Amino acid sequence: MSFAQEFARGMRKSPPVVLSSAPFGLLFGALAVDNGFSVGEAVLMSATVYAGASQMVGLDLFGQHVAPWLIALSIFAVNFRHVLYSAAVGRRVPHWAPAQRAFGFFFLVDPQYAEAERKAENGERVTFAWFMGMATPIYVCWVTEAWIGASFGSLIPNTYALGLDFLLPIYFLGLVLSFRTRPLWLPIVVTSAVASIAAYEAIGSPWHVTVGAAAGMALAAFMPVTGNGDGEDVA
C-alpha cells in the first residue's frame, strides 16, 4: 500500500477525535485571552504543548505568577503518561527511522496511542504514514480551534451548553472498552477509576488524570505477567 493510501486510512480515524475535542480547543483559546495571553501566544501554546489538560494547568499557573520551573514541572507531571505511551508504542514501530520516532511521538496523544495499540493487536502494521494520517487533522484542528477561540471568544456561545463535552468521555470509554479482552483488564480499570475519582474530590482537576493512571499502572506492575503464546507479554 502506498504512502498516500496509508495516510488516507489514518485520516479516517481522526473525525471522532476532532469533533469531540473541538469544544475544549475553543475553550482554551478563549480562556487564554481572558488570562492575558495574546492570540499568537495562545496559538503557540496549543502548537507546542499540544495537551488540553496541561494547557489548562499552565493557564492557571501563569495567572498566579508562579516560577517558570514550577509551571514546566506541573505540565510535565500532568503529561507524564505520554512518556509511557511512547514506550508502549515504541515496541510496535521498530521499523520506524529514529527521525520518524522523534517527529511522530510529538503527536502521541491519548487517542493516537489507543488506536495504534488496537491496530497492532489486530495484527496490522503501524506505519508512519497511517500514524501521521490520523495525527495531522487532529493537530491542525486543535491549533486552529485555539486561534478561533482566542480571536472570537466573546462571540462563541458556551460550548458546554451545547452538550458536546460528553463526546470526549464517551470516545475515551470506547477506547478503554476495546482493550477489555486483555488479562486482568477489569481490576486495573476499576482501580484507576476509583483512584481518579478520589483524587478529583481531594485535589481537583486535572491532577486526577495522573493519579488515576499511576494507580492503574501500579496495580498492573504487581500483577503476574503472562504470555500470549508468541513470546510477547500481554499483562
C-alpha positions in Angstrom: 0.0 0.0 0.0 1.3 3.4 -0.9 2.1 6.2 1.5 -0.9 8.2 0.3 -3.3 5.3 0.8 -1.9 4.6 4.3 -2.2 8.3 5.1 -5.8 8.3 4.0 -6.6 5.3 6.1 -5.2 7.1 9.1 -7.2 10.2 8.4 -10.4 8.2 8.5 -9.7 7.6 12.2 -9.5 11.3 13.1 -13.0 12.8 12.7 -14.4 11.4 16.1 -11.4 12.9 17.9 -11.6 16.2 16.0 -15.3 16.6 16.8 -15.1 15.6 20.4 -12.1 17.7 21.3 -13.3 20.9 19.4 -15.2 22.4 22.4 -12.1 22.1 24.6 -9.8 23.6 21.9 -12.1 26.6 21.5 -12.5 27.0 25.3 -8.7 27.0 25.7 -8.3 29.8 23.2 -11.0 31.9 24.8 -9.6 31.4 28.3 -6.1 32.1 27.3 -7.0 35.6 26.1 -9.1 36.1 29.2 -5.9 35.3 31.2 -3.8 37.9 29.4 -2.4 35.9 26.5 -2.3 37.4 23.0 -3.9 35.4 20.2 -0.4 34.5 19.0 0.7 33.2 22.4 -2.5 31.1 22.8 -1.9 29.5 19.4 1.8 29.0 20.1 1.0 27.2 23.4 -1.5 24.9 21.6 1.0 24.2 18.9 4.0 23.4 21.2 2.4 21.9 24.4 -0.4 20.1 22.5 -2.2 18.7 25.5 -5.5 20.1 26.7 -5.2 19.3 30.4 -1.7 20.6 30.6 -2.5 23.7 28.8 -5.3 24.5 31.3 -2.9 23.9 34.1 -0.4 26.3 32.5 -3.1 29.0 32.2 -3.9 28.7 35.9 -0.3 28.9 37.0 0.6 31.7 34.7 -2.1 33.8 36.3 -0.7 33.2 39.7 2.8 34.4 38.9 4.4 31.0 39.7 8.1 30.4 38.9 8.6 29.2 35.4 10.3 25.9 36.5 7.3 25.0 38.6 5.0 25.6 35.7 7.1 23.4 33.5 7.3 20.7 36.2 3.5 20.8 36.7 2.9 20.4 33.0 5.3 17.5 32.9 3.6 15.8 35.8 0.2 16.0 34.1 1.6 14.8 30.8 3.8 12.0 32.3 1.6 9.3 30.9 2.8 10.3 27.4 6.3 9.0 28.3 4.6 5.6 29.0 2.7 5.9 25.7 5.9 6.3 23.8 7.4 3.3 25.5 4.4 1.1 24.6 4.1 2.3 21.0 7.8 2.1 20.5 7.5 -1.7 20.7 5.1 -1.5 17.8 7.2 0.6 15.4 10.8 -0.9 15.3 10.7 -0.3 11.6 10.4 3.5 12.0 13.6 5.5 11.5 14.9 7.5 14.5 13.8 10.7 12.9 10.3 9.4 12.3 10.1 8.4 16.0 11.3 11.8 17.2 8.8 13.6 15.0 5.9 11.2 15.2 5.9 10.8 19.0 5.2 14.5 19.4 1.7 13.8 18.2 1.2 10.8 20.5 -1.9 11.9 22.4 -4.3 9.6 24.2 -6.5 8.5 21.2 -3.4 8.2 18.9 -1.9 5.8 21.4 -5.1 3.8 21.8 -5.6 3.4 18.1 -2.0 2.4 17.5 -2.2 -0.2 20.2 -5.5 -1.5 18.8 -4.1 -1.7 15.3 -1.1 -3.6 16.4 -3.1 -6.0 18.5 -5.2 -6.8 15.4 -2.0 -7.9 13.7 -1.8 -4.8 11.5 1.5 -2.9 10.8 1.6 0.6 12.4 3.1 2.5 9.6 4.4 6.1 9.9 2.1 7.1 7.1 -1.0 5.8 8.9 0.1 7.3 12.2 0.6 10.8 10.7 -2.6 10.5 8.7 -4.5 10.2 11.9 -2.4 12.8 13.8 -2.3 15.6 11.2 -6.0 16.5 11.1 -6.3 16.3 14.9 -3.3 18.6 15.4 -4.2 21.1 12.7 -7.8 21.4 14.0 -6.6 21.7 17.7 -4.3 24.6 16.8 -7.0 26.2 14.6 -9.5 25.9 17.4 -7.2 27.8 19.7 -6.9 30.6 17.2 -10.7 30.7 16.7 -11.3 30.7 20.5 -8.7 33.4 21.1 -9.9 35.6 18.2 -13.6 35.3 18.6 -14.0 34.0 22.2 -16.6 36.7 23.0 -18.8 35.5 20.1 -18.6 31.8 20.9 -21.5 30.5 22.9 -20.9 28.4 26.0 -19.8 25.2 24.4 -20.8 23.2 27.4 -24.4 24.4 27.0 -24.4 22.7 23.6 -23.8 19.4 25.3 -20.8 18.5 23.1 -18.5 18.0 26.1 -19.9 14.5 26.7 -18.4 13.3 23.3 -14.8 13.1 24.5 -15.5 10.9 27.6 -17.7 8.6 25.5 -14.9 8.3 22.9 -12.3 7.5 25.5 -14.7 5.0 27.2 -15.0 3.2 23.8 -11.2 3.1 23.5 -10.9 1.6 27.0 -13.5 -1.0 26.3 -11.7 -2.0 23.1 -8.9 -3.4 25.4 -11.3 -5.5 27.6 -10.0 -8.8 26.3 -6.6 -8.2 27.9 -5.9 -10.2 31.0 -6.9 -8.6 34.3 -8.3 -5.6 32.4 -11.2 -5.0 34.8 -9.3 -4.8 38.1 -6.9 -2.3 36.5 -9.7 -0.1 35.1 -11.7 -0.2 38.4 -8.6 0.7 40.4 -7.7 3.6 38.1 -11.3 4.9 38.1 -11.6 4.8 41.9 -8.3 6.5 42.4 -9.1 9.1 39.8 -12.5 9.9 41.4 -10.9 10.1 44.8 -8.2 12.4 43.5 -10.7 14.6 41.8 -12.5 15.1 45.0 -9.3 15.6 47.0 -7.1 17.7 44.8 -9.2 18.5 41.8 -8.7 18.6 38.0 -6.6 17.8 36.1 -4.4 16.1 38.6 -6.9 13.2 38.9 -5.9 12.1 35.5 -2.3 11.5 36.5 -3.3 9.9 39.9 -5.7 7.5 38.3 -3.2 6.5 35.6 -0.5 6.0 38.3 -2.8 3.8 40.4 -3.7 1.6 37.4 -0.1 1.2 36.4 1.0 0.4 40.0 -1.5 -2.4 40.1 -0.5 -3.7 36.7 3.2 -3.7 37.8 2.5 -6.0 40.7 0.3 -8.4 38.7 1.8 -11.6 37.2 2.9 -11.4 33.6 1.5 -14.0 31.3 2.4 -14.8 27.7 0.2 -14.8 24.6 1.9 -17.8 23.0 4.3 -16.0 20.8 6.8 -14.9 23.4 5.2 -11.4 23.9 4.0 -10.4 27.3 0.4 -9.2 27.5 -0.2 -8.5 31.1 
